[in-house]
Amino acid sequence: MLSKLLIALALMSLCVVIHASGVTSALRWVRSRTNSTRQFWRVTWFFVRFAGWMILLHLAEISVWALVYFWRDAIPDLQEAFYFSAVTYTTTGYGDVVLPGEWRLVGGVEALTGILMCGWSTGFFFAVVSRLYDAQAKSAVRS
């Protein structure tokens, strides 16, 4: 059981690294774009790209968990491992695919990690929206 918890801790840590790298990259991109987004469709397209980037980060993190499940034979089929990981990470939890007994705690850690990473993305998205609208409000006052 301890070895499985160490695997879960390593996977959680890797997800944090992936997310931190992706958020840092997105923040640089956002800083270079917030002053030039004033029209409705430009702002909308900006948010679509931004949301897509955040989803890609989550998919990368889901993939890491899935590949470990498959590599360590916790789930024998790669497609099923991706499905299980996505359902667990997002806490949908259909229950149609389950891990073997010795891996179930790892699945719980994945769900907790998914909650944290999704919350981080939500907070970051809110901060970006606030920054954009603050910049637009300041720009409108100056005009």
CORJODA-V980983 format. One record per helix or strand of 3 or more residues. SS is the DSSP state (alpha for helix, beta for strand). FROM is the first residue (numbers start at 1). TO is the last residue. If there is no record, write none. Layout:
ss: <SS	SS>
from: <FROM	FROM>
to: <TO	TO>
//
This chain:
ss: <alpha	alpha	alpha	alpha>
from: <2	40	78	101>
to: <36	71	89	142>
//
